[in-house]
């Protein structure tokens, strides 16, 4: 019976983690869409985001460490 409980536990964990990963991918899609919309709006306003991107990337890398 103990082996069956362990199998059930791990199957449940895998199922939950798969659903969590799917939700995370959905959220990333939403964030990417919003980023793209803001970048396009900035382009229309004449702001060159490509010059600011490397500086923002460096800030993000420093913050993660």
C-alpha positions in Angstrom: 0.0 0.0 0.0 2.9 2.4 0.7 4.2 2.0 -2.8 0.8 2.9 -4.2 0.6 6.0 -2.0 4.0 7.2 -3.3 3.0 6.6 -6.9 -0.3 8.6 -6.3 1.6 11.4 -4.6 4.1 11.7 -7.5 1.4 11.5 -10.1 -0.5 14.2 -8.4 2.7 16.4 -8.1 3.5 15.9 -11.8 -0.1 16.8 -12.8 -0.1 19.9 -10.6 3.3 21.1 -11.9 2.2 20.6 -15.5 -0.8 22.8 -14.9 1.4 25.4 -13.2 3.8 25.4 -16.1 0.9 25.9 -18.5 -0.3 28.9 -16.5 3.2 30.4 -16.4 3.4 30.1 -20.2 0.0 31.8 -20.5 1.2 34.6 -18.2 4.4 35.0 -20.2 2.4 35.3 -23.4 0.3 38.1 -21.8 3.4 40.0 -20.6 5.0 39.6 -24.0 1.9 41.0 -25.7 1.8 44.0 -23.3 5.5 44.7 -23.8 5.1 44.6 -27.6 2.2 47.0 -27.4 4.2 49.5 -25.2 7.2 49.3 -27.5 5.0 50.0 -30.6 3.4 52.9 -28.8 6.9 54.3 -27.9 8.0 53.9 -31.5 5.0 55.9 -32.7 6.0 58.6 -30.2 9.5 58.7 -31.7 11.3 56.9 -28.8 14.1 54.6 -29.9 13.8 51.7 -27.4 16.8 49.8 -28.9 19.2 52.3 -27.4 17.7 51.8 -23.9 17.4 48.0 -24.1 21.0 47.1 -23.3 21.0 49.4 -20.2 17.8 47.8 -19.0 19.2 44.4 -19.5 22.3 45.2 -17.4 20.0 46.5 -14.6 18.1 43.2 -14.7 21.2 41.1 -14.6 22.7 43.0 -11.7 19.4 42.8 -9.7 19.2 39.0 -10.2 22.7 38.4 -8.7 
